């Protein structure tokens, strides 16, 4: 369908604006960084690459096994507690990796409850025994996988639920058992969704700064941070960022191509799911499998955070804390709405024009997600400051008025950074939702007199209710948890929960990080629960 | 009579591949036309070009004398006032049946909208299902909703893309007749796309046979069957076999089964070798006939048997015989030719 409209220029314009920070950073690749780059390449670059690769590999395996396994069990099998796990498995999403890193450090270090208990039982003393070091690469993999598997779980679950049961039944009648059916039919059918979820989790992994920094692991992000602030060398940091982008680009190409080769539309006729009943050992195994990520990704850290919060509760003041919460929620809601609107325009624009200019525009727009928030922040600050300076100069020379800082150091800059960074989350969700709407529905709308915009508003919007809500909440929770960009861009005296938690943890006051961390977690909980419910309901989109 | 649809010399391409090649179609008000052809022949593409979903690279498309498509310019589908029934019906799953029907009536007054929806619900016999959602309906009901939805805004032309392909075979012809009645009652001009000739015969006044993007013949079902324009149409429509023959003069052709009399429609040269289309009903089983043929296959059709016969020369023809004449495979039976229409290809 070739349509002359403003969709194509609109998507390209949005993409260019969103790509600005990254382009600015990339622009520095051309600026010679001198000996710093030589020094990096000969000393630490190998570590950055191998550590980042190991992190991705570990987190990838962990989130795939955890996410797909739990999604399959809770959507297609019946066992005690299934209904509970269905939504509870999303709970770790409310936990930022850096926060559970704080809690496990507190739990497992020498003075923590676990080792103390061990010593009191065995009578061992200091250095009498070996204990795994959580502040290590495997530890970081564990932390990240525990909180990132819900991305895979969410998308895999939605895919399993939308699969035509007929297809699964056909497989059974052709002599495949439930396991074979899972591996030969259900899994390949759900692959686009699983790959989408996995690429989200891996992008998060590459972008993580809080956890690896706290655990002292040198990766690209810590390297960029160190080079930028420690060595004060912007070009070298930008070059590291560019190298990191190569990794990200591979992920995006992988995700896009797998999705292009497998454009499955859900079947029109929907039946209620008949879940495979599990008994005895199988049921126990299923409960165990679902309990592990829940217990270690949420319950245990939540208990630790609650304990810390109680110990510091007496000396805490309420009013500043409420301000923190209002700041955080407002920012997150604003950024989520903005990201959703842009994601809809971009996702629908690509559906209308699945050709190069729009395709590239949309892909570029989602790159920001994998760029460390810190790098985006720098890419935002440089052009914004330049703009402020130009306006200020012009206004002073023309009207003799100083306008000062218009954009940089404002909430607008912070919102813009969040949108650049998290648009991909909204976009992936919106696009996979749009992909499930059969193209003939658009055409039916067009032949009944709707413009492309009318199709978006009157057909896609109501049908996408579930996906839109999902996109909104995913961005909301992500913004709430975001740390490095907020640290750098927040207006003077403007604090969020994440910043407060970080400052306390870096000061080795883990207990003081408790209340803010707990608040982030609690705020994240509500949308996560709503999210889970809406997904169950969007399956019956027909009955309002 | 005025032309509602006029497709002139239209070509459509996907990239460098031409899928529709200089096709002409014209439909007068109130007629039902049909594009018939094997899958991949370009018939759906042509229909989508009429709807405004595909741009054309050659020719023009006019709707009620308004130019709607030419190379480099395509009037948007929403501005064409065409109704379309999709292969998968494309009912809006989030709307009730009544809301689906009123979807295209946004500019109407609430009262007119209500009247029209009620009228259509009655027309397709779904008044009781007005408040139901599409997934609660059977396939046949969904199809009637799709039809009524397309008819609701009183389109200039109704386009139907393989509307019966998801239906049971036994239901298809009956549904095709029902849909034909509905379309005729609404006095709409319609263009149907199908690969099923029985469906085409049951529904359409005029049928165009398409293959590999080219229009082979445009005419009534009778014409396509009895006066096919070329070998492809002869082979695609109905059953039959081509038998070698020699033109004696412009009214007689000699074949293995005897002389065929008739007006030579294709101005064949006397003395030239041709192939004659022999339909199963042209071959009569007659025990008294000196012509003998061996039965290769037989298919029971209820009232008749359809025999595949092998002649002396090895050529094969089909023969319909009343089913109380039972013969075994391998048996030799007497046959003679009784052809009313002479169709021969050089």
Interface residues (C-beta under 8 A of the other chain):
Chain A: X1 X2 X3 X268 X269 X270 X438 X440 X441 X443 X444 X445 X446 X447 X448 X449 X450 X451 X454 X458 X459 X462 X463 X541 X542 X543 X544
Chain B: X51 X52 X53 X54 X55 X74 X76 X77 X78 X80 X81 X82 X83 X84 X86 X87 X88 X90 X91 X92 X93 X94 X103 X104 X106 X107 X133 X134 X135 X136 X149 X150 X153 X159
